[in-house]
Amino acid sequence: MIFASPYWLLALLPVAAVAAWAYLRPVRRELLVGSLALWRVASRSLGEAGTRSARRIPPGWALLLAGATLAVLALGEPTWRRDSSTPKTTGSAAQLQISFDALAGEMQPDGTAEIFVRLRNHRDQPFTGVFIITSSEPGSGERGVSLRIPPRGTWQTIATAPDSPALTAHVKNETGRTVASADLRKIHPGLTRLAVLGDVGTILHRYIQSDARVALLSDPSQADVVLAQGVFPPPGAAALVLAPPTPPSGWREGRPRSDVTLDHAATAGDDSVMRDVNAAAMAVRRARPWQAGDKAAGEALLTLNDEALIVRTTSQRDPTSRQPRRVYVAFAITAENTNIEETPAPFVTLLANAIRWLHPAGDARGRYVRDSAPTSEKTRLKAPPAKTRLKAPLELSPWLIVAAMLCWLLGWRRCGRKAV
């Protein structure tokens, strides 16, 4: 039992004083008798045994004092921990010391890896130690950098590491104890890191998982290409945008179309995005094509009656352009809106071509990305066993108040009977 306001328990002292007075108070013992014989009997009844009997606290007073005691305990706001077997986290495990704000790397032309790291100190004291990178390759050794992080501050550096399939970053304190660590894995050239935004459905997820050249990430800021359906991608990101909320820059919405067949559509077959895409086999239930404005940017790759259904921005012939590469599709690629389940080939080819154009294999270097969430011997919090349930503490004050009121009512009633 834990009391939130233990100072109220001092009120038990006057309650104890009243109980002592009720027990030790003077007793007036009178008895009217009609004869000398009866007086002798009465005097014997008021002897030592009668004195002990008179010193007992009457039941009514006992109930009143019990009610007062319960009321004082209720003022202390007691709570009862119903599950005392729940494991507790020690203070050293609950205190966060050092964490990785950022950790990533990229292969350099000389064959080494350049690792960027930013550490954060969560304590109110400065942290002094060393940052070390170890390789999974035997005999590569360790490369350490001394560091000092101010209280509640950050520290960052760019470290050099050997080429390896996997690297591990360690942070050690002055005693040589590891306080934080994280693993890095190498993504080989030609592998596209893809992030998904919006509701893409199971069909597109199935394609992403089946493509060995695509690695699915959850963080769009770390992705090479963003696949967005029904939403806008982050600014500056190369993206394949399906059914965007608004047309591409310089284009305006045309008349909505229903039950569209593309057997008569004009296709830019010489463009790398539309290569080997059999648009005539595509069928779309709902689409909103675009019309070119005076300042329309990019090129229309698939048009129907002079309205564009697929637009590519940023010329592929201008690699120095700073504008992000984008491919816009004027309809959603879902099982409900297309015939992708019956005829998947043209849609899968379009997706694969667009992703390859957005992130050409020749532009990709080997990268190092976080293999998992950072771990730390000082910060890892162990969850309770699955079979252990965490229960909220039981508030006892309402129950004590009810019990005190019942004691008072019964006590006053008993005292009233005694007086009568």
C-alpha positions in Angstrom: 0.0 0.0 0.0 1.3 3.5 -0.9 0.0 6.8 0.4 0.1 9.8 -2.0 -0.5 12.2 0.9 1.1 10.6 3.9 1.1 13.8 6.0 -2.6 13.4 6.6 -1.8 10.3 8.7 -0.7 12.7 11.5 -4.5 13.1 12.1 -4.5 9.6 13.6 -2.8 11.1 16.7 -6.0 13.0 17.9 -8.1 10.0 17.0 -5.8 7.9 19.3 -6.1 10.5 22.0 -9.9 10.4 21.8 -9.8 6.6 22.0 -7.6 6.8 25.1 -9.9 9.3 26.8 -12.9 7.0 26.0 -11.2 4.1 27.6 -9.8 6.0 30.7 -12.6 8.5 31.3 -14.1 8.7 34.9 -17.2 6.5 35.3 -20.0 7.5 37.6 -21.4 4.4 39.2 -24.7 4.9 41.1 -27.4 2.4 42.0 -30.6 3.0 43.9 -31.4 0.2 46.4 -34.3 -0.3 48.7 -32.7 -2.3 51.5 -29.4 -3.0 53.2 -29.3 -6.5 51.7 -29.6 -5.1 48.2 -26.9 -2.5 48.9 -24.4 -5.3 49.8 -25.2 -7.1 46.6 -24.7 -3.9 44.6 -21.4 -3.0 46.3 -20.0 -6.4 45.4 -21.0 -6.0 41.7 -19.2 -2.6 41.6 -16.0 -4.1 42.9 -12.9 -4.9 40.9 -14.7 -6.8 38.2 -17.2 -4.1 37.7 -14.4 -1.5 37.4 -12.8 -3.6 34.6 -16.1 -3.8 32.9 -16.7 -0.1 33.1 -13.3 0.6 31.5 -14.3 -1.0 28.2 -15.1 1.3 25.2 -18.7 0.9 24.3 -19.5 -0.6 20.8 -20.9 2.7 19.6 -17.8 4.6 20.5 -15.6 1.9 18.9 -17.6 2.3 15.6 -17.2 6.1 15.7 -13.5 5.8 16.3 -13.1 3.2 13.5 -15.0 5.6 11.2 -12.6 8.4 12.1 -9.6 6.2 11.5 -10.9 5.1 8.1 -11.6 8.8 7.1 -8.0 9.8 8.0 -6.6 6.9 5.9 -8.8 8.0 3.0 -7.3 11.5 3.2 -3.9 9.9 2.8 -5.0 8.7 -0.7 -3.7 5.1 -0.5 -3.2 2.9 -3.5 -2.7 -0.8 -3.7 -0.3 -2.3 -6.2 -2.3 -5.3 -7.4 0.5 -6.9 -9.4 3.7 -6.9 -7.4 5.4 -9.6 -9.6 5.8 -7.2 -12.6 9.6 -6.8 -13.3 10.9 -3.4 -12.7 13.5 -1.6 -14.7 16.6 -0.6 -12.8 17.7 3.0 -12.7 20.8 2.3 -14.9 18.7 0.7 -17.6 16.0 3.3 -17.6 18.4 6.2 -18.0 19.3 7.0 -21.6 22.9 8.0 -22.1 24.0 8.1 -25.7 22.0 7.5 -28.8 22.6 7.7 -32.6 20.8 10.6 -34.2 22.2 9.7 -37.7 24.4 6.9 -39.0 24.9 6.2 -42.7 27.7 5.7 -45.2 28.7 5.6 -48.9 31.5 3.9 -50.8 34.2 6.1 -52.2 36.1 5.7 -55.5 39.2 4.6 -53.6 37.3 1.6 -52.2 36.8 2.9 -48.7 33.6 3.6 -46.9 32.8 7.1 -45.6 30.5 6.9 -42.6 28.6 9.9 -41.2 27.6 9.7 -37.6 25.8 12.1 -35.2 25.6 11.2 -31.5 23.4 12.7 -28.8 24.1 13.0 -25.1 21.0 12.7 -23.0 22.7 13.4 -19.7 23.2 16.6 -17.8 27.0 15.8 -17.6 29.5 15.9 -20.5 30.4 12.5 -22.0 34.0 11.7 -22.9 34.8 8.5 -24.8 35.7 7.1 -28.2 33.8 6.2 -31.4 34.9 3.0 -33.0 34.0 1.3 -36.3 34.7 -2.4 -36.7 34.4 -4.5 -39.8 33.0 -8.0 -40.3 36.1 -8.9 -42.3 38.7 -10.6 -40.2 42.0 -8.7 -39.7 40.6 -5.3 -40.5 41.2 -3.9 -37.0 39.4 -1.0 -35.3 39.3 2.6 -36.2 38.5 5.0 -33.3 37.9 8.7 -33.0 38.0 10.4 -29.6 34.9 12.4 -28.7 33.5 14.7 -26.1 29.8 15.6 -26.1 28.6 18.5 -24.0 25.6 18.1 -21.7 22.4 17.5 -23.6 24.4 18.2 -26.8 25.4 16.5 -30.0 28.6 15.4 -31.7 29.1 14.5 -35.3 32.0 13.4 -37.6 32.8 11.6 -40.8 34.8 8.5 -40.2 36.6 6.2 -42.7 36.0 2.5 -42.7 37.2 -0.4 -44.9 35.0 -1.9 -47.5 33.0 -4.7 -45.8 29.6 -6.3 -46.2 28.8 -5.2 -42.6 30.1 -2.6 -40.2 29.4 -2.0 -36.5 29.6 1.4 -34.8 30.5 1.4 -31.1 30.6 4.2 -28.5 32.7 3.5 -25.4 33.2 5.6 -22.3 36.5 6.3 -20.6 36.5 3.0 -18.8 36.2 1.1 -22.1 32.6 0.0 -21.6 30.3 0.1 -24.6 27.4 2.4 -24.0 25.8 2.3 -27.5 26.2 0.4 -30.7 24.6 0.0 -34.1 25.0 -2.2 -37.2 25.4 -1.1 -40.8 24.9 -3.3 -43.8 26.1 -2.6 -47.4 23.6 -2.1 -50.2 25.4 -3.1 -53.4 25.3 -0.9 -56.5 22.3 -1.4 -58.7 19.9 -1.9 -55.8 17.2 0.7 -55.5 15.9 1.7 -52.1 12.2 2.3 -52.5 9.7 3.9 -50.0 6.0 3.7 -50.4 3.5 6.4 -49.6 -0.3 6.3 -49.7 -2.5 3.3 -50.3 -0.7 1.2 -52.9 -2.6 -2.0 -52.3 -1.5 -5.6 -52.3 -0.7 -5.8 -56.1 2.1 -3.2 -56.0 3.4 -4.6 -52.7 3.6 -8.0 -54.4 5.6 -6.5 -57.3 8.0 -4.7 -54.9 8.7 -7.9 -52.9 9.3 -9.9 -56.1 11.8 -7.5 -57.6 15.3 -8.5 -56.4 16.7 -5.1 -57.4 14.3 -3.2 -55.1 14.8 -2.9 -51.3 11.7 -1.6 -49.4 12.4 1.1 -46.8 10.0 2.7 -44.3 11.8 6.1 -44.2 11.3 8.2 -47.4 14.2 10.4 -46.6 16.6 7.4 -46.9 15.1 6.1 -50.2 16.4 6.5 -53.7 12.9 6.4 -55.2 9.5 7.1 -53.6 6.4 5.4 -54.9 3.4 7.6 -54.0 -0.2 6.8 -54.9 -2.9 9.5 -54.2 -0.4 11.7 -52.3 2.5 14.0 -53.0 6.1 12.7 -52.5 8.5 14.7 -50.4 10.0 17.7 -52.1 13.2 17.0 -54.0 12.7 13.2 -54.1 12.8 11.1 -57.3 9.3 9.7 -57.4 6.8 7.6 -59.3 3.5 9.4 -58.6 0.2 7.5 -59.3 -3.1 9.4 -59.3 -1.6 12.6 -57.9 -4.0 15.0 -56.1 -3.1 17.8 -58.7 -1.6 17.6 -62.2 2.1 18.1 -62.8 3.6 21.6 -63.0 2.3 23.4 -66.1 -0.5 20.9 -66.8 -4.2 21.2 -66.1 -6.9 18.6 -65.5 -9.0 17.4 -68.4 -12.4 15.8 -68.4 -12.6 12.7 -66.2 -12.9 9.5 -68.1 -14.5 6.1 -67.2 -13.8 2.7 -68.6 -10.8 3.7 -70.7 -9.2 1.3 -73.1 -5.7 2.2 -74.4 -5.7 0.3 -77.6 -5.8 3.6 -79.6 -3.5 5.6 -77.3 -0.3 7.1 -78.6 2.8 5.7 -76.9 6.3 7.1 -76.9 7.8 3.7 -77.5 11.4 5.0 -77.9 11.4 6.4 -74.3 13.1 4.2 -71.7 10.0 4.5 -69.4 7.6 3.1 -72.0 10.0 0.5 -73.5 8.2 -2.9 -74.0 5.0 -1.5 -72.4 2.0 -3.0 -74.2 -0.4 -0.1 -73.5 -3.1 -1.7 -75.8 -3.6 -4.4 -73.2 -4.3 -1.9 -70.4 -7.8 -1.1 -69.2 -8.5 1.6 -66.7 -11.9 2.1 -64.9 -11.3 5.8 -63.9 -8.7 8.3 -65.1 -8.3 12.0 -65.1 -6.0 12.9 -68.1 -4.1 16.2 -68.3 -3.9 18.9 -70.9 -0.7 20.8 -71.6 -0.6 24.4 -70.6 1.6 27.2 -71.9 4.4 26.3 -69.5 4.0 22.5 -69.3 7.1 20.8 -68.1 8.3 17.4 -69.2 7.1 15.1 -71.9 3.9 13.2 -72.4 4.6 9.5 -72.8 1.1 8.1 -73.2 -1.7 10.2 -74.7 -5.3 9.6 -75.6 -7.1 12.1 -77.8 -4.4 14.7 -77.2 -4.6 14.3 -73.4 -1.8 12.9 -71.4 -2.1 9.9 -69.1 1.6 9.5 -68.3 4.1 12.4 -68.0 7.8 12.3 -67.4 9.5 15.4 -66.0 13.3 16.3 -66.1 14.8 15.3 -69.4 16.7 12.1 -69.3 19.2 13.6 -71.7 20.2 16.3 -69.1 21.9 14.6 -66.2 23.1 18.0 -64.8 19.6 19.1 -64.1 18.9 19.8 -60.4 15.2 19.1 -60.7 14.1 15.8 -59.2 13.1 13.1 -61.7 9.4 12.4 -61.6 7.0 10.1 -63.5 3.3 11.0 -63.2 0.5 8.5 -64.0 -3.0 9.9 -64.2 -4.7 6.9 -62.8 -4.3 4.6 -59.8 -2.8 1.2 -60.4 -5.0 -1.0 -58.2 -6.9 -4.2 -58.7 -10.2 -2.2 -58.5 -9.2 0.4 -61.0 -7.2 -1.6 -63.6 -7.1 -5.0 -65.2 -3.7 -5.7 -63.6 -4.8 -9.0 -62.1 -5.9 -10.3 -65.5 -3.0 -8.7 -67.5 -0.1 -7.8 -65.2 2.7 -7.6 -67.8 2.2 -4.1 -69.1 1.7 -2.6 -65.6 4.7 -4.4 -64.1 6.9 -3.4 -67.1 5.9 0.2 -66.7 6.7 0.2 -62.9 10.0 -1.5 -63.5 11.0 0.9 -66.3 10.0 4.0 -64.3 12.0 2.9 -61.2 15.1 2.1 -63.3 14.8 5.5 -65.0 14.3 7.3 -61.7 17.3 5.6 -60.2 19.7 4.4 -62.9 22.1 1.6 -61.8 25.1 3.5 -63.1 24.4 6.4 -60.7 24.3 4.2 -57.6 27.2 3.7 -55.3 27.5 1.1 -52.6 25.8 2.5 -49.5 25.7 1.6 -45.8 22.4 1.8 -44.0 21.2 1.0 -40.5 20.6 -2.8 -40.3 18.2 -2.3 -37.3 17.3 0.1 -34.5 20.3 1.2 -32.3 21.0 -1.0 -29.3 22.8 0.0 -26.1 23.7 -1.9 -23.0 22.7 1.2 -21.0 19.5 2.0 -22.8 17.9 -1.3 -23.8 14.6 -1.6 -21.9 13.4 -5.1 -21.3 9.7 -5.6 -21.6 7.8 -7.7 -19.1 7.1 -11.4 -20.1 4.1 -11.8 -22.4 2.1 -13.7 -19.8 2.6 -10.9 -17.2 -0.1 -8.2 -17.3 0.5 -4.7 -16.1 -2.4 -3.6 -13.9 -3.2 0.0 -12.7 -3.0 0.6 -9.0 -6.2 0.3 -7.1 -7.5 3.5 -5.5 -8.6 2.8 -2.0 -9.9 6.3 -0.9 -13.5 5.9 -2.2 -13.9 2.5 -0.4 -12.5 3.9 2.8 -14.9 6.8 2.8 -17.8 4.5 2.3 -16.6 2.3 5.1 -16.2 5.3 7.4 -19.7 6.5 6.7 -21.1 3.1 7.5 -19.2 3.0 10.8 -20.4 6.5 11.8 -24.1 5.6 11.0 -23.9 2.3 13.0 -22.0 4.1 15.9 -24.5 6.9 16.3 -27.3 4.5 16.1 -25.8 2.3 18.8 -25.0 5.3 21.0 -28.6 6.5 20.6 -29.9 3.1 21.8 -27.6 3.2 24.8 -28.9 6.7 25.7 -32.5 5.6 25.5 
